[in-house]
Amino acid sequence: MFAFYEIGKDEYDNLKCPCLFEFDGDRTYAKIEFDGDLIKFA
């Protein structure tokens, strides 16, 4: 299963998973779930 979720900065900061893009200024935060694995990006 593949899913995309927009999340808040607090959830982004608390996620312990690989990061696709690092935070760099004023951003929108999201996570992608694929077969139970998470990746976060900003």
mmCIF file of the N, C-alpha and C atoms, coordinates in Angstrom:
data_MODEL
# 
_entry.id   MODEL 
# 
loop_
_atom_site.group_PDB 
_atom_site.id 
_atom_site.type_symbol 
_atom_site.label_atom_id 
_atom_site.label_alt_id 
_atom_site.label_comp_id 
_atom_site.label_asym_id 
_atom_site.label_entity_id 
_atom_site.label_seq_id 
_atom_site.pdbx_PDB_ins_code 
_atom_site.Cartn_x 
_atom_site.Cartn_y 
_atom_site.Cartn_z 
_atom_site.occupancy 
_atom_site.B_iso_or_equiv 
_atom_site.pdbx_formal_charge 
_atom_site.auth_seq_id 
_atom_site.auth_comp_id 
_atom_site.auth_asym_id 
_atom_site.auth_atom_id 
_atom_site.pdbx_PDB_model_num 
ATOM 1   N N  . MET A 1 1  ? 0.835  -1.177 0.000  1.00 0.00 ? 1  MET A N  1 
ATOM 2   C CA . MET A 1 1  ? 0.000  0.000  0.000  1.00 0.00 ? 1  MET A CA 1 
ATOM 3   C C  . MET A 1 1  ? 0.884  1.247  0.000  1.00 0.00 ? 1  MET A C  1 
ATOM 4   N N  . PHE A 1 2  ? 0.467  2.258  -0.734 1.00 0.00 ? 2  PHE A N  1 
ATOM 5   C CA . PHE A 1 2  ? 1.168  3.532  -0.815 1.00 0.00 ? 2  PHE A CA 1 
ATOM 6   C C  . PHE A 1 2  ? 0.230  4.631  -0.336 1.00 0.00 ? 2  PHE A C  1 
ATOM 7   N N  . ALA A 1 3  ? 0.719  5.497  0.566  1.00 0.00 ? 3  ALA A N  1 
ATOM 8   C CA . ALA A 1 3  ? -0.111 6.602  1.057  1.00 0.00 ? 3  ALA A CA 1 
ATOM 9   C C  . ALA A 1 3  ? 0.768  7.823  1.310  1.00 0.00 ? 3  ALA A C  1 
ATOM 10  N N  . PHE A 1 4  ? 0.200  8.993  1.069  1.00 0.00 ? 4  PHE A N  1 
ATOM 11  C CA . PHE A 1 4  ? 0.871  10.268 1.257  1.00 0.00 ? 4  PHE A CA 1 
ATOM 12  C C  . PHE A 1 4  ? 0.055  11.074 2.260  1.00 0.00 ? 4  PHE A C  1 
ATOM 13  N N  . TYR A 1 5  ? 0.717  11.633 3.288  1.00 0.00 ? 5  TYR A N  1 
ATOM 14  C CA . TYR A 1 5  ? 0.021  12.396 4.320  1.00 0.00 ? 5  TYR A CA 1 
ATOM 15  C C  . TYR A 1 5  ? 0.718  13.725 4.554  1.00 0.00 ? 5  TYR A C  1 
ATOM 16  N N  . GLU A 1 6  ? -0.039 14.806 4.567  1.00 0.00 ? 6  GLU A N  1 
ATOM 17  C CA . GLU A 1 6  ? 0.506  16.081 5.015  1.00 0.00 ? 6  GLU A CA 1 
ATOM 18  C C  . GLU A 1 6  ? 0.469  16.069 6.539  1.00 0.00 ? 6  GLU A C  1 
ATOM 19  N N  . ILE A 1 7  ? 1.563  16.487 7.177  1.00 0.00 ? 7  ILE A N  1 
ATOM 20  C CA . ILE A 1 7  ? 1.664  16.459 8.640  1.00 0.00 ? 7  ILE A CA 1 
ATOM 21  C C  . ILE A 1 7  ? 2.143  17.818 9.131  1.00 0.00 ? 7  ILE A C  1 
ATOM 22  N N  . GLY A 1 8  ? 2.086  18.015 10.429 1.00 0.00 ? 8  GLY A N  1 
ATOM 23  C CA . GLY A 1 8  ? 2.577  19.243 11.042 1.00 0.00 ? 8  GLY A CA 1 
ATOM 24  C C  . GLY A 1 8  ? 4.049  19.127 11.404 1.00 0.00 ? 8  GLY A C  1 
ATOM 25  N N  . LYS A 1 9  ? 4.664  20.266 11.738 1.00 0.00 ? 9  LYS A N  1 
ATOM 26  C CA . LYS A 1 9  ? 6.077  20.296 12.078 1.00 0.00 ? 9  LYS A CA 1 
ATOM 27  C C  . LYS A 1 9  ? 6.387  19.435 13.301 1.00 0.00 ? 9  LYS A C  1 
ATOM 28  N N  . ASP A 1 10 ? 5.511  19.442 14.307 1.00 0.00 ? 10 ASP A N  1 
ATOM 29  C CA . ASP A 1 10 ? 5.745  18.636 15.509 1.00 0.00 ? 10 ASP A CA 1 
ATOM 30  C C  . ASP A 1 10 ? 5.816  17.152 15.180 1.00 0.00 ? 10 ASP A C  1 
ATOM 31  N N  . GLU A 1 11 ? 4.887  16.663 14.374 1.00 0.00 ? 11 GLU A N  1 
ATOM 32  C CA . GLU A 1 11 ? 4.921  15.246 13.982 1.00 0.00 ? 11 GLU A CA 1 
ATOM 33  C C  . GLU A 1 11 ? 6.174  14.951 13.162 1.00 0.00 ? 11 GLU A C  1 
ATOM 34  N N  . TYR A 1 12 ? 6.512  15.859 12.241 1.00 0.00 ? 12 TYR A N  1 
ATOM 35  C CA . TYR A 1 12 ? 7.731  15.713 11.435 1.00 0.00 ? 12 TYR A CA 1 
ATOM 36  C C  . TYR A 1 12 ? 8.955  15.571 12.341 1.00 0.00 ? 12 TYR A C  1 
ATOM 37  N N  . ASP A 1 13 ? 9.066  16.456 13.335 1.00 0.00 ? 13 ASP A N  1 
ATOM 38  C CA . ASP A 1 13 ? 10.213 16.432 14.254 1.00 0.00 ? 13 ASP A CA 1 
ATOM 39  C C  . ASP A 1 13 ? 10.266 15.153 15.077 1.00 0.00 ? 13 ASP A C  1 
ATOM 40  N N  . ASN A 1 14 ? 9.106  14.582 15.393 1.00 0.00 ? 14 ASN A N  1 
ATOM 41  C CA . ASN A 1 14 ? 9.048  13.397 16.252 1.00 0.00 ? 14 ASN A CA 1 
ATOM 42  C C  . ASN A 1 14 ? 9.168  12.075 15.489 1.00 0.00 ? 14 ASN A C  1 
ATOM 43  N N  . LEU A 1 15 ? 9.012  12.099 14.167 1.00 0.00 ? 15 LEU A N  1 
ATOM 44  C CA . LEU A 1 15 ? 9.131  10.857 13.389 1.00 0.00 ? 15 LEU A CA 1 
ATOM 45  C C  . LEU A 1 15 ? 10.576 10.375 13.377 1.00 0.00 ? 15 LEU A C  1 
ATOM 46  N N  . LYS A 1 16 ? 10.763 9.127  13.669 1.00 0.00 ? 16 LYS A N  1 
ATOM 47  C CA . LYS A 1 16 ? 12.089 8.498  13.649 1.00 0.00 ? 16 LYS A CA 1 
ATOM 48  C C  . LYS A 1 16 ? 12.173 7.608  12.420 1.00 0.00 ? 16 LYS A C  1 
ATOM 49  N N  . CYS A 1 17 ? 12.352 8.240  11.265 1.00 0.00 ? 17 CYS A N  1 
ATOM 50  C CA . CYS A 1 17 ? 12.427 7.521  10.002 1.00 0.00 ? 17 CYS A CA 1 
ATOM 51  C C  . CYS A 1 17 ? 13.346 8.302  9.063  1.00 0.00 ? 17 CYS A C  1 
ATOM 52  N N  . PRO A 1 18 ? 13.756 7.693  7.967  1.00 0.00 ? 18 PRO A N  1 
ATOM 53  C CA . PRO A 1 18 ? 14.623 8.403  7.010  1.00 0.00 ? 18 PRO A CA 1 
ATOM 54  C C  . PRO A 1 18 ? 13.939 9.654  6.466  1.00 0.00 ? 18 PRO A C  1 
ATOM 55  N N  . CYS A 1 19 ? 14.757 10.638 6.121  1.00 0.00 ? 19 CYS A N  1 
ATOM 56  C CA . CYS A 1 19 ? 14.259 11.900 5.592  1.00 0.00 ? 19 CYS A CA 1 
ATOM 57  C C  . CYS A 1 19 ? 14.696 12.040 4.138  1.00 0.00 ? 19 CYS A C  1 
ATOM 58  N N  . LEU A 1 20 ? 13.725 12.264 3.262  1.00 0.00 ? 20 LEU A N  1 
ATOM 59  C CA . LEU A 1 20 ? 14.012 12.421 1.844  1.00 0.00 ? 20 LEU A CA 1 
ATOM 60  C C  . LEU A 1 20 ? 14.603 13.796 1.549  1.00 0.00 ? 20 LEU A C  1 
ATOM 61  N N  . PHE A 1 21 ? 14.016 14.850 2.123  1.00 0.00 ? 21 PHE A N  1 
ATOM 62  C CA . PHE A 1 21 ? 14.522 16.214 1.987  1.00 0.00 ? 21 PHE A CA 1 
ATOM 63  C C  . PHE A 1 21 ? 14.599 16.823 3.372  1.00 0.00 ? 21 PHE A C  1 
ATOM 64  N N  . GLU A 1 22 ? 15.695 17.498 3.699  1.00 0.00 ? 22 GLU A N  1 
ATOM 65  C CA . GLU A 1 22 ? 15.862 18.124 5.007  1.00 0.00 ? 22 GLU A CA 1 
ATOM 66  C C  . GLU A 1 22 ? 15.105 19.444 5.072  1.00 0.00 ? 22 GLU A C  1 
ATOM 67  N N  . PHE A 1 23 ? 14.736 19.829 6.290  1.00 0.00 ? 23 PHE A N  1 
ATOM 68  C CA . PHE A 1 23 ? 14.073 21.104 6.536  1.00 0.00 ? 23 PHE A CA 1 
ATOM 69  C C  . PHE A 1 23 ? 15.015 22.244 6.171  1.00 0.00 ? 23 PHE A C  1 
ATOM 70  N N  . ASP A 1 24 ? 14.494 23.225 5.434  1.00 0.00 ? 24 ASP A N  1 
ATOM 71  C CA . ASP A 1 24 ? 15.303 24.373 5.033  1.00 0.00 ? 24 ASP A CA 1 
ATOM 72  C C  . ASP A 1 24 ? 14.399 25.596 4.894  1.00 0.00 ? 24 ASP A C  1 
ATOM 73  N N  . GLY A 1 25 ? 13.979 26.153 6.024  1.00 0.00 ? 25 GLY A N  1 
ATOM 74  C CA . GLY A 1 25 ? 13.127 27.336 5.974  1.00 0.00 ? 25 GLY A CA 1 
ATOM 75  C C  . GLY A 1 25 ? 11.660 26.994 6.172  1.00 0.00 ? 25 GLY A C  1 
ATOM 76  N N  . ASP A 1 26 ? 10.806 27.834 5.642  1.00 0.00 ? 26 ASP A N  1 
ATOM 77  C CA . ASP A 1 26 ? 9.360  27.708 5.796  1.00 0.00 ? 26 ASP A CA 1 
ATOM 78  C C  . ASP A 1 26 ? 8.843  26.656 4.816  1.00 0.00 ? 26 ASP A C  1 
ATOM 79  N N  . ARG A 1 27 ? 8.373  25.524 5.316  1.00 0.00 ? 27 ARG A N  1 
ATOM 80  C CA . ARG A 1 27 ? 8.010  24.391 4.459  1.00 0.00 ? 27 ARG A CA 1 
ATOM 81  C C  . ARG A 1 27 ? 6.675  23.780 4.840  1.00 0.00 ? 27 ARG A C  1 
ATOM 82  N N  . THR A 1 28 ? 6.195  22.935 3.954  1.00 0.00 ? 28 THR A N  1 
ATOM 83  C CA . THR A 1 28 ? 5.098  22.024 4.227  1.00 0.00 ? 28 THR A CA 1 
ATOM 84  C C  . THR A 1 28 ? 5.737  20.685 4.556  1.00 0.00 ? 28 THR A C  1 
ATOM 85  N N  . TYR A 1 29 ? 5.172  19.965 5.495  1.00 0.00 ? 29 TYR A N  1 
ATOM 86  C CA . TYR A 1 29 ? 5.733  18.694 5.953  1.00 0.00 ? 29 TYR A CA 1 
ATOM 87  C C  . TYR A 1 29 ? 4.827  17.552 5.519  1.00 0.00 ? 29 TYR A C  1 
ATOM 88  N N  . ALA A 1 30 ? 5.445  16.418 5.203  1.00 0.00 ? 30 ALA A N  1 
ATOM 89  C CA . ALA A 1 30 ? 4.660  15.268 4.766  1.00 0.00 ? 30 ALA A CA 1 
ATOM 90  C C  . ALA A 1 30 ? 5.401  13.978 5.076  1.00 0.00 ? 30 ALA A C  1 
ATOM 91  N N  . LYS A 1 31 ? 4.652  12.891 5.012  1.00 0.00 ? 31 LYS A N  1 
ATOM 92  C CA . LYS A 1 31 ? 5.252  11.556 5.130  1.00 0.00 ? 31 LYS A CA 1 
ATOM 93  C C  . LYS A 1 31 ? 4.629  10.672 4.076  1.00 0.00 ? 31 LYS A C  1 
ATOM 94  N N  . ILE A 1 32 ? 5.416  9.716  3.631  1.00 0.00 ? 32 ILE A N  1 
ATOM 95  C CA . ILE A 1 32 ? 4.965  8.718  2.671  1.00 0.00 ? 32 ILE A CA 1 
ATOM 96  C C  . ILE A 1 32 ? 5.063  7.363  3.358  1.00 0.00 ? 32 ILE A C  1 
ATOM 97  N N  . GLU A 1 33 ? 4.013  6.580  3.234  1.00 0.00 ? 33 GLU A N  1 
ATOM 98  C CA . GLU A 1 33 ? 4.018  5.217  3.773  1.00 0.00 ? 33 GLU A CA 1 
ATOM 99  C C  . GLU A 1 33 ? 3.931  4.253  2.596  1.00 0.00 ? 33 GLU A C  1 
ATOM 100 N N  . PHE A 1 34 ? 4.850  3.283  2.590  1.00 0.00 ? 34 PHE A N  1 
ATOM 101 C CA . PHE A 1 34 ? 4.846  2.263  1.544  1.00 0.00 ? 34 PHE A CA 1 
ATOM 102 C C  . PHE A 1 34 ? 5.123  0.920  2.192  1.00 0.00 ? 34 PHE A C  1 
ATOM 103 N N  . ASP A 1 35 ? 4.145  0.057  2.153  1.00 0.00 ? 35 ASP A N  1 
ATOM 104 C CA . ASP A 1 35 ? 4.247  -1.285 2.763  1.00 0.00 ? 35 ASP A CA 1 
ATOM 105 C C  . ASP A 1 35 ? 4.730  -1.238 4.199  1.00 0.00 ? 35 ASP A C  1 
ATOM 106 N N  . GLY A 1 36 ? 4.226  -0.279 4.965  1.00 0.00 ? 36 GLY A N  1 
ATOM 107 C CA . GLY A 1 36 ? 4.557  -0.176 6.388  1.00 0.00 ? 36 GLY A CA 1 
ATOM 108 C C  . GLY A 1 36 ? 5.801  0.629  6.692  1.00 0.00 ? 36 GLY A C  1 
ATOM 109 N N  . ASP A 1 37 ? 6.592  1.004  5.697  1.00 0.00 ? 37 ASP A N  1 
ATOM 110 C CA . ASP A 1 37 ? 7.774  1.828  5.903  1.00 0.00 ? 37 ASP A CA 1 
ATOM 111 C C  . ASP A 1 37 ? 7.423  3.306  5.709  1.00 0.00 ? 37 ASP A C  1 
ATOM 112 N N  . LEU A 1 38 ? 8.064  4.188  6.495  1.00 0.00 ? 38 LEU A N  1 
ATOM 113 C CA . LEU A 1 38 ? 7.796  5.612  6.406  1.00 0.00 ? 38 LEU A CA 1 
ATOM 114 C C  . LEU A 1 38 ? 9.029  6.364  5.912  1.00 0.00 ? 38 LEU A C  1 
ATOM 115 N N  . ILE A 1 39 ? 8.786  7.432  5.163  1.00 0.00 ? 39 ILE A N  1 
ATOM 116 C CA . ILE A 1 39 ? 9.808  8.406  4.782  1.00 0.00 ? 39 ILE A CA 1 
ATOM 117 C C  . ILE A 1 39 ? 9.181  9.770  4.997  1.00 0.00 ? 39 ILE A C  1 
ATOM 118 N N  . LYS A 1 40 ? 9.920  10.680 5.626  1.00 0.00 ? 40 LYS A N  1 
ATOM 119 C CA . LYS A 1 40 ? 9.397  12.018 5.835  1.00 0.00 ? 40 LYS A CA 1 
ATOM 120 C C  . LYS A 1 40 ? 10.142 13.010 4.949  1.00 0.00 ? 40 LYS A C  1 
ATOM 121 N N  . PHE A 1 41 ? 9.494  14.119 4.651  1.00 0.00 ? 41 PHE A N  1 
ATOM 122 C CA . PHE A 1 41 ? 10.173 15.179 3.908  1.00 0.00 ? 41 PHE A CA 1 
ATOM 123 C C  . PHE A 1 41 ? 9.498  16.514 4.178  1.00 0.00 ? 41 PHE A C  1 
ATOM 124 N N  . ALA A 1 42 ? 10.264 17.565 3.926  1.00 0.00 ? 42 ALA A N  1 
ATOM 125 C CA . ALA A 1 42 ? 9.768  18.924 4.142  1.00 0.00 ? 42 ALA A CA 1 
ATOM 126 C C  . ALA A 1 42 ? 10.045 19.742 2.906  1.00 0.00 ? 42 ALA A C  1 
# 
